[in-house]
Amino acid sequence: MTNTAQPQVAEIVTFSLKDGTDEAAFLQTLRTTQTWVDGMPGFLGRQVTRGPDGRWTDHILWTDATCAKAAQDSFGQQDFAPDMGEALNHETVEMRHETVFMAAP
């Protein structure tokens, strides 16, 4: 376990898919977003999870708030954005950025 002095930022997005969304197609779109995220300055890591209630959570770790904000601002301009927008139930989307005080591998 590492106690970090860096102002790393966790981007946490929770959402549900629209009824009738093809999960395999959604997962392919997620893989496409990963290619983009990998190239973003400040990207440190990512996990996408789904809970037993069917809600998804996208956990992304950034080196700092500036990088997290730049990615957020750029997201809607990407080629995959319409596909993501079509898959997500927008009434369920919640995004927040939190300062990381402790991280462990």
VOGU-3710 file (C-alpha; in Angstrom, 3 decimals, decimal comma):
1> mtntaqpqva> 0,000/0,000/0,000  1,322/3,420/-0,909  0,359/6,679/0,694  0,579/9,166/-2,140  1,470/12,834/-1,831  0,540/13,434/-5,476  -2,838/15,023/-6,098  -4,098/12,065/-8,127  -7,746/12,179/-9,122  -10,233/9,336/-9,413
11> eivtfslkdg> -12,940/9,821/-12,021  -15,962/7,733/-11,074  -18,856/7,387/-13,496  -21,889/5,236/-12,688  -24,607/4,470/-15,204  -27,109/1,962/-16,521  -27,522/0,908/-20,107  -30,700/1,706/-22,007  -33,172/-1,151/-22,182  -32,444/-3,253/-25,238
21> tdeaaflqtl> -28,782/-2,254/-25,506  -26,667/-5,061/-26,932  -24,087/-5,711/-24,208  -21,522/-7,188/-26,609  -21,705/-4,057/-28,774  -21,404/-1,875/-25,673  -18,307/-3,779/-24,525  -16,756/-3,271/-27,958  -17,403/0,453/-27,661  -15,758/0,381/-24,223
31> rttqtwvdgm> -12,664/-1,184/-25,782  -12,631/1,657/-28,303  -12,785/4,218/-25,495  -9,821/2,495/-23,858  -7,637/3,106/-26,893  -8,441/6,806/-26,559  -7,968/6,862/-22,765  -4,583/5,131/-23,104  -3,361/8,079/-25,156  -4,614/10,797/-22,823
41> pgflgrqvtr> -1,998/12,685/-20,804  -2,085/11,746/-17,136  -3,897/8,420/-17,515  -2,810/5,946/-14,812  -5,357/3,132/-14,826  -8,949/2,069/-15,339  -11,452/-0,518/-14,220  -15,008/-0,921/-15,465  -17,305/-2,935/-13,219  -20,956/-3,969/-13,126
51> gpdgrwtdhi> -22,863/-4,545/-9,915  -25,561/-7,103/-9,208  -28,176/-4,380/-9,795  -26,941/-3,967/-13,387  -25,381/-0,542/-12,799  -21,954/-0,022/-14,317  -19,084/1,940/-12,789  -16,145/3,308/-14,753  -13,197/4,012/-12,424  -10,369/6,004/-14,043
61> lwtdatcaka> -7,254/7,193/-12,231  -5,556/10,398/-13,410  -2,328/12,056/-12,314  -4,180/15,270/-11,485  -7,407/17,230/-11,869  -6,170/19,077/-14,960  -5,733/15,818/-16,885  -9,088/14,486/-15,679  -10,850/17,670/-16,788  -9,106/17,660/-20,182
71> aqdsfgqqdf> -10,288/14,103/-20,803  -13,826/14,966/-19,729  -13,879/17,980/-22,062  -12,515/15,929/-24,981  -14,759/12,873/-24,550  -17,785/14,213/-26,431  -15,649/15,098/-29,457  -14,471/11,526/-30,028  -15,769/9,265/-32,814  -17,120/6,766/-30,268
81> apdmgealnh> -19,173/9,376/-28,358  -22,412/8,842/-30,338  -22,253/5,078/-29,717  -21,706/5,630/-25,991  -24,519/8,151/-25,933  -26,850/5,694/-27,628  -26,042/2,925/-25,126  -26,331/4,860/-21,858  -29,508/5,657/-19,975  -28,693/9,342/-19,454
91> etvemrhetv> -31,051/9,672/-16,490  -28,774/7,294/-14,561  -25,377/8,817/-15,381  -23,495/10,250/-12,408  -19,918/11,528/-12,678  -17,643/12,808/-9,984  -13,954/13,499/-9,471  -12,354/12,745/-6,126  -8,871/13,340/-4,722  -6,968/10,110/-4,076
101> fmaap> -5,514/9,947/-0,580  -4,328/6,352/-0,673  -3,763/3,768/-3,391  -2,664/0,136/-3,404  -1,832/-2,099/-6,365
//
